[in-house]
Amino acid sequence: MADHETNLKQLDANTILHPSTNANEFAKTGSRIMQSGSGITLQDTDGNTLIDAVAGLWCVNVGYGRKELADAMHAAASNMGYYHTFTGMSNVPQIELAERLLTLAPNNMSKVFFASGGSDGNDSLMKIVWYYHNLIGKPQKRKIISRWQAYHGTSIATASLTGLPSFHKDFNLPIDGVLHAESPDYFRHALEGETEHEFSVRRAKELEELILQHGADTVGAFIAEPVMGAGGVITPPEGYFAEIQKITKKYDILFIADEVVCGYGRLGKWFGSEIYGIEPDMITTAKALTSGYFPFSASFITEQIWDVIKQGSAKYGSFAHGYTYAGHPVGAAVAMANLDIIEQDGLVDQSAEVGAYFHQQLNARFAKDHFVGQVRGHGMLAAVQLMQDSDSKTFFDAATKIAPQVTVECYRNGLIARPLPSVDSVAFSPPLITSKSDVDTIIDRFEKSVRTVIAKQ
Ligand SMILES: Cc1ncc(COP(=O)(O)O)c(C=O)c1O
């Protein structure tokens, strides 16, 4: 390794508090520094060339090094660079983007609120839930129900919504007023002999019990990812959202669809809500909106909620919420160019077709292996459940850390895959430009890696 790279790693370890990184282990292993990328491939500073089968953090949907996005960014930055959108100020790219997004978004959304990422998108919707219920004279309807295994961000409010205990411990979270319903993970939580549909009915019944236990007049919203991402790539079991929505509608509870991972084609449709029959009152999107090239999120609300926000302005003067970078003209221009690529290259349909192939091949490749308990996901989102023995449904001991072991080996074999240690699974969410032959290479490299690690157990 060149001195420069050694110095960079040292400097990194000495200077940066890395998100979601073990502070002790990282100091020993050092960072992996990415220096360039093109298509689905990245180069690190150690000279490795890697297929990124995760698309960064499930976001680089049009692939790395896209000149179209760089050009859009350059043009918008040269033209003006920045102007805020507070107090009725605006810019051309955000207006064009809003119009385009509202035609794409499911369930007749009326207005879009721009921010910089998934956490502040969800955070904003949480505040709007409170604002809405206060304004309609139901101030006590302020509790928000999320689900165990969910991931909704890491701000104080959204880490509370996140249903992964490691995001709560010693952070004094979750905050009051956030409740967690049981997770939709059929594989882990189904009772002996219970069908998927029976499981969904049970989960809806449990949700109703939770609501009644806390008082239906105190619950304002329910939030869910169409397919859970970081919590395990958990697809909803059959009938799940239909059953859940019977309950949310019955008790007048707003439904927030967190499409931060699923939105913009990842599942083979523009939005996950379309696949699972979700009729949200509010939606958060981020990540793939700009393919990660610019921090940008778009959250949507229905006309009914917009009407109430107008009542708020009649009462208070202004909707007193927003961020310096909301509707950033450079981000909006990048989003427009990114949507152009998705549409012109037919990436949503490609995601459906290549995604189906990906799942079929993963299933076929490990059909006889006892160390694979399940291949989950939809479209270009997949996870492989690793197990000590799938026949007897024996999980690995947690201390084995099987998923990180496998992904470290994948890296050695030129593949970035994502470990989901809390569920012993390895996740994939490749860029949507990934071809079937790329999928073959991804699975070859994964297979080689996983067999090497399993042979050592
Ligand atoms: C479903 C979901 N919601 C929200 C977030 C938070 O987004 P951000 O990291 O941009 O704040 C994430 C991030 O991975 C996510 O997966």
The ligand as a Gaussian input file, in Angstrom:
#p B3LYP/6-31G(d) Opt

LIG

0 1
 C      -36.488000       3.073000       5.031000
 C      -35.572000       4.174000       5.467000
 N      -36.091000       5.290000       5.976000
 C      -35.322000       6.314000       6.378000
 C      -33.959000       6.245000       6.272000
 C      -33.120000       7.382000       6.757000
 O      -32.575000       8.063000       5.694000
 P      -31.288000       9.003000       5.892000
 O      -30.148000       8.115000       6.256000
 O      -31.154000       9.674000       4.546000
 O      -31.593000       9.973000       6.954000
 C      -33.370000       5.109000       5.731000
 C      -31.907000       5.009000       5.587000
 O      -31.356000       3.993000       5.259000
 C      -34.194000       4.035000       5.336000
 O      -33.672000       2.899000       4.864000

